[in-house]
Amino acid sequence: MAFTEFRTLDEKSLVEYIKATPGLSDKIGNNFDDLKIKEVGDGNLNFVYIVVSPAGSFVVKQAIPYVRCIGESWPLTKERAYFEALALREHGRLSPENVPEVYHFDRTMSLVGMRYLEPPHIILRKGLIAGIEYPLLAEHISDYMAKTLYHTSLLYRTTTEHKHDVAEFCGNVELCRLTEQVVFSDPYKVSDFNRCTSPYLDHDAEAVREDDILKLEVAELKSKFCERAQALVHGDLHTGSVMVTRESTQVIDPEFAFYGPMGFDIGAFIGNLILAFYAQDGHADQGNDRKTYKEWILRTIKETWSLFYKKFTALWDEHKDGSGEAYLPGIYNKPELHQLVQRKFMQDLFHDTLGFGAAKMIRRIVGVAHVEDFESITDASKRAQCERPALNLAKMLLKERRNFQSIDEVVSAIQQLQ
């Protein structure tokens, strides 16, 4: 069976594809007698197959030409698989401990074959819903973000290198436009794709659409998202894009990757942790009020930013006399000037992080594609009681982000608004 043009694979045709692809068949020792294939794509866009044999395993992810959770009425380029493979390889080179290895990529079939993250790895979001603590999560995710964001920025690279890769990833325009629509546009107007926990949050959703100051602030964030090619960002770094055990943290699904503002990645992760915090009361029961777990989430939020700050600035200090062209050593050659530049950069990044994180939170409550943290709360009234303070916090953070000077102040605001 030839695979010279695109077609959507099913479990049967995937077997034939693997047989025709040495880079995959070798991973299972060319043994097809006890091959097990399971489709597990529970996301919004793609088909994902786990392939397991006694000799080995891998995952196959195939992009299809539309948004899977909506249907063929919402077309979407298959080329996103190409950019996902590029980002996996680049981020894997920079942070190999936290990114699964790519075994195979087929641009015609829009298909990536990569390492299978075997059990007990689970999606972080599911672990947060279950109330599982991950003691190394902040350490690992801060390491991943510091390494990938620093080394793909002009703090480390020449403008020639940077512009070459920016141009390459500009091709991922459709996925960027999707983000522009669902994060920065749809929640602030009437849209067929929007939904909320109705009727309980109908007024809250309307208030978002009528908030002029909120619209001014989100316009500024959209401008940064579209115009600032700061680093190679994952582009969708929520808690559903991370797989974890107590000892391992693996970042997956960078199909939205592009050169954009660093704060978009950091904010997406922290914003989703905040959503998980507010969802906990909906998962509490007589045996576990989740109060201790909520405290762990708040510590993880604080540690994620604090460790990122420490690691990112350490990389900057280490390479400040290198080839990076953002701040040329011949100009920024005094220790006090270096510290001044660094403080200003990190303060701006912190405020970007809060703004983008807040925008991601808002869209998950009154826009399209909500989060399982809330959706798994079956009592709609209780779900709305969890969502409302999260939405109110997000609106406040987005509008007042420049007033926050530390992550401790953010955590205090979360605690106060419950």
C-alpha positions in Angstrom: 0.0 0.0 0.0 1.6 3.3 -1.1 1.3 6.4 1.0 2.2 9.0 -1.6 -0.7 11.3 -0.9 -2.5 12.3 2.3 -5.3 10.2 3.7 -6.6 9.9 7.3 -5.3 6.7 8.8 -7.3 4.3 10.9 -6.0 1.4 13.0 -5.9 -1.0 10.1 -4.2 1.3 7.6 -1.8 2.5 10.3 -0.4 -1.1 10.5 0.3 -1.0 6.8 1.9 2.4 7.2 4.2 1.2 9.9 5.2 -1.8 7.8 6.3 0.6 5.0 8.2 2.9 7.4 11.5 1.5 8.7 11.9 4.3 11.2 8.8 3.0 13.0 8.8 -0.7 12.3 12.3 -0.9 13.7 11.0 0.4 17.0 8.8 -2.7 17.4 11.4 -5.1 16.1 9.3 -5.6 12.9 7.1 -7.8 15.0 3.4 -7.4 14.0 2.0 -10.6 15.6 1.2 -9.1 19.0 0.8 -5.5 17.9 -1.7 -3.4 19.9 -3.0 -0.1 18.6 -5.3 2.3 20.5 -6.6 5.7 19.4 -6.4 8.1 22.4 -6.8 11.5 20.8 -9.0 13.3 23.3 -7.8 16.8 22.3 -9.4 19.2 19.9 -7.5 18.7 16.7 -5.8 15.4 15.9 -5.8 11.6 15.9 -3.3 10.0 18.3 -2.5 6.3 18.3 -0.5 4.4 20.9 1.4 1.5 19.2 2.7 -1.2 21.5 4.4 -4.6 20.9 6.5 -6.9 23.1 9.6 -5.4 21.4 8.9 -1.7 21.8 6.4 1.1 21.5 5.8 4.6 20.0 3.0 7.2 19.4 1.7 8.3 16.1 0.0 11.6 15.8 -1.7 12.6 12.6 -3.1 16.1 11.8 -6.3 16.2 9.8 -7.5 19.1 7.7 -10.1 20.4 10.1 -10.7 21.1 13.8 -11.6 17.6 15.1 -13.8 18.8 18.0 -15.9 21.0 15.6 -15.9 19.0 12.4 -15.3 19.7 8.7 -17.1 23.0 9.0 -13.9 24.5 10.6 -11.1 23.7 8.1 -7.5 23.8 9.5 -4.2 23.2 7.7 -2.5 19.9 8.1 0.9 21.7 7.9 0.6 22.2 11.7 2.2 18.7 11.9 5.4 20.0 10.2 5.8 22.9 12.7 5.1 20.5 15.6 7.9 18.2 14.5 10.2 21.2 14.1 9.4 22.5 17.5 9.7 19.1 19.2 13.2 18.6 17.7 14.4 22.1 18.6 12.9 22.1 22.1 14.1 18.5 22.5 17.6 19.6 21.6 17.5 22.4 24.2 15.7 20.5 27.0 16.0 16.7 26.2 14.9 15.7 29.7 11.5 17.2 29.2 10.6 16.6 25.6 9.8 13.2 24.0 12.1 12.1 21.1 10.8 12.3 17.5 11.4 9.1 15.6 9.8 9.9 12.3 8.1 12.7 10.4 6.1 12.4 7.2 5.1 15.8 5.7 2.9 14.3 3.1 0.9 12.3 5.6 1.1 15.1 8.2 2.3 12.5 10.7 4.7 12.4 13.6 6.1 9.3 15.2 7.6 9.8 18.7 8.4 8.2 22.0 5.5 6.7 23.9 5.3 8.1 27.4 4.4 4.9 29.1 2.3 4.6 32.3 2.4 5.9 35.0 2.7 9.1 32.8 -0.7 10.8 32.7 -1.8 14.2 31.4 -1.1 16.8 34.1 -4.6 18.2 33.9 -6.0 14.8 34.9 -3.6 14.5 37.7 -4.6 17.9 39.0 -8.3 16.9 38.9 -7.4 13.7 40.8 -5.6 15.8 43.5 -2.1 14.3 42.9 0.9 16.2 44.0 4.0 16.3 41.7 6.9 17.5 43.8 9.3 18.1 40.8 6.7 19.8 38.5 7.9 23.4 39.1 11.5 22.4 38.9 11.1 20.6 35.6 8.7 23.0 33.8 10.8 26.1 34.8 13.8 24.3 33.5 12.1 23.6 30.2 10.8 27.2 29.8 14.1 28.8 30.8 16.1 26.7 28.3 13.8 26.9 25.4 12.9 30.6 25.7 16.4 31.9 26.5 18.2 29.9 23.8 15.8 30.8 21.0 15.9 34.5 21.8 18.2 37.4 20.8 19.6 37.3 24.2 21.5 34.2 23.0 21.4 34.4 19.2 22.4 36.7 16.4 19.8 38.5 14.5 20.6 36.6 11.3 20.0 33.2 13.0 16.9 34.6 14.7 15.3 36.0 11.6 15.9 32.8 9.6 13.9 30.8 12.1 11.3 33.5 12.6 10.7 33.3 8.8 10.4 29.5 8.9 7.8 29.5 11.7 5.8 32.3 10.1 4.4 29.5 8.0 2.3 28.4 11.0 0.0 31.3 10.4 -3.3 29.3 10.5 -2.6 28.1 14.0 -1.6 31.6 15.1 -4.8 32.9 13.6 -6.8 30.3 15.5 -5.3 31.5 18.7 -5.9 35.1 17.8 -9.6 34.2 17.3 -10.3 32.0 20.3 -8.1 33.8 22.9 -8.1 37.5 21.8 -11.3 38.0 19.8 -14.3 35.6 20.3 -14.7 36.0 24.1 -15.1 39.7 23.7 -18.0 39.6 21.2 -21.0 37.4 20.3 -19.7 34.3 18.6 -21.3 31.0 17.6 -18.4 29.1 19.1 -18.6 30.7 22.6 -20.3 29.0 25.4 -20.4 29.2 29.2 -22.1 27.5 32.1 -25.6 28.8 31.3 -27.7 30.2 32.7 -25.5 30.8 35.7 -22.7 32.7 33.9 -24.7 34.4 31.2 -24.4 37.7 32.9 -20.7 37.2 33.5 -20.1 36.4 29.8 -22.1 39.5 28.8 -20.0 41.6 31.3 -16.8 40.5 29.5 -18.3 41.6 26.2 -19.2 45.0 27.6 -16.0 45.8 29.5 -14.2 48.5 27.4 -11.1 48.6 29.6 -10.8 44.8 29.3 -11.0 45.2 25.5 -8.3 47.8 25.5 -6.0 45.6 27.4 -6.6 42.5 25.4 -6.0 44.5 22.2 -2.5 45.3 23.5 -1.8 41.6 24.3 -3.1 40.6 20.8 -0.7 43.1 19.3 2.2 41.6 21.2 1.1 38.1 20.3 1.0 39.0 16.6 4.1 41.3 16.3 6.7 40.3 18.9 8.9 37.4 17.7 10.7 37.1 21.0 11.4 33.4 21.2 10.3 30.0 19.9 7.2 29.4 22.1 5.3 26.2 22.5 2.1 28.2 21.7 -0.3 26.1 23.7 1.5 25.2 27.0 -1.5 24.4 29.2 -1.8 21.5 31.6 -3.2 19.3 28.9 0.1 19.6 27.0 2.2 18.2 29.8 2.5 14.5 30.8 3.8 13.7 34.3 4.8 11.2 36.9 6.2 12.2 40.3 9.6 12.0 38.8 9.1 13.0 35.2 7.7 16.0 33.3 7.3 15.8 29.5 6.0 18.6 27.3 4.0 17.5 24.2 1.8 18.9 21.4 3.7 22.0 20.3 1.7 22.3 17.0 0.9 25.9 17.8 4.7 26.8 18.0 5.9 30.0 16.5 8.2 32.9 17.4 6.2 35.0 19.8 6.2 36.6 23.2 7.8 34.5 26.0 5.1 35.4 28.4 2.5 33.6 26.3 4.0 30.2 27.3 4.7 31.1 30.9 1.2 32.7 31.3 -0.5 29.7 29.7 1.0 27.3 32.2 0.5 29.5 35.3 -3.0 30.5 34.1 -4.0 26.8 33.8 -2.7 26.1 37.3 -4.9 28.9 38.6 -7.9 27.4 36.8 -7.0 24.1 38.5 -6.9 25.9 41.9 -10.4 27.3 41.5 -11.8 23.9 40.3 -10.7 22.1 43.4 -13.8 23.1 45.5 -15.9 21.3 42.8 -13.9 18.1 43.3 -13.9 18.2 47.1 -15.9 15.7 49.1 -16.4 14.6 52.7 -13.2 12.6 52.6 -11.0 15.3 51.2 -11.8 19.1 51.2 -8.9 19.7 48.9 -7.6 22.6 51.0 -4.1 21.0 51.4 -4.0 20.4 47.7 -5.0 24.0 46.9 -2.1 25.1 49.0 0.2 22.8 47.0 -1.1 24.4 43.7 -0.4 27.9 45.0 3.2 26.8 46.0 3.7 25.4 42.6 2.5 28.6 40.9 5.0 30.6 43.1 7.8 28.2 42.5 7.3 28.0 38.8 7.8 31.7 38.3 10.5 32.0 41.0 12.6 29.1 39.6 12.1 30.3 36.0 13.3 33.7 37.0 16.4 32.3 38.7 17.3 29.9 35.8 16.6 32.3 33.0 18.6 35.1 34.5 21.4 32.6 35.3 21.6 31.6 31.6 21.6 35.3 30.7 24.5 36.0 33.1 26.4 33.0 31.9 26.2 34.1 28.2 26.1 37.9 28.6 29.4 38.2 26.7 28.4 35.8 24.0 26.9 36.2 20.5 23.5 37.4 21.5 22.6 40.7 19.9 19.8 42.0 22.0 22.2 43.7 24.4 25.7 44.0 22.8 28.5 43.6 25.3 30.3 46.6 23.9 27.4 48.8 24.9 26.0 47.1 28.0 29.4 46.7 29.6 28.9 47.8 33.1 27.6 45.5 35.8 25.0 48.0 37.1 23.7 48.6 33.5 23.4 44.8 33.0 21.4 44.5 36.2 19.2 47.5 35.2 18.5 46.0 31.8 17.8 42.6 33.3 15.4 43.9 35.9 13.4 45.9 33.3 13.3 42.9 31.0 12.1 40.5 33.7 9.5 42.9 35.0 8.0 43.4 31.6 8.0 39.6 31.1 6.3 39.1 34.4 3.5 41.5 33.4 3.2 39.8 30.0 2.9 36.5 31.8 0.0 37.8 33.9 -1.8 39.3 31.0 -1.5 36.3 28.7 -2.3 33.9 31.5 -5.5 35.9 32.3 -6.5 36.0 28.6 -6.1 32.2 28.5 -8.3 31.8 31.6 -11.1 34.0 30.3 -11.3 32.1 27.0 -11.6 28.8 28.9 -14.6 30.0 30.8 -16.6 32.1 28.3 -15.1 31.1 24.9 -14.7 27.8 23.0 -12.9 24.6 24.2 -13.3 24.7 28.0 -11.1 22.8 30.4 -11.8 19.4 32.0 -10.9 20.8 35.4 -14.3 22.6 35.4 -16.2 20.5 32.8 -15.8 17.3 35.0 -17.8 19.1 37.7 -21.2 17.6 36.8 -23.4 19.9 38.9 -23.7 23.0 36.7 -24.4 25.3 39.7 -21.4 24.2 41.6 -19.3 24.4 38.4 -20.3 28.0 37.9 -19.5 28.8 41.6 -15.9 27.6 40.8 -15.7 29.4 37.5 -16.9 32.8 38.6 -14.1 33.7 41.0 -11.6 32.4 38.4 -13.1 34.7 35.8 -13.2 37.7 38.1 -9.5 37.1 39.0 -8.6 36.8 35.3 -10.3 40.1 34.5 -8.6 41.9 37.3 -5.2 40.5 36.4 -5.6 41.4 32.8 -6.6 45.0 33.6 -4.3 45.6 36.6 -1.3 43.4 35.8 1.2 46.3 35.8 0.4 46.9 39.5 1.8 43.5 40.5 5.5 43.5 41.4 5.9 39.9 42.6 4.4 36.4 42.3 3.7 36.6 46.0 1.2 39.4 45.4 -0.5 37.3 42.7 -0.8 34.3 45.0 -2.3 36.6 47.7 -4.8 37.9 45.2 -5.9 34.4 44.3 -6.3 33.5 48.0 -8.4 36.6 48.6 -10.7 36.1 45.6 -12.3 32.7 46.3 
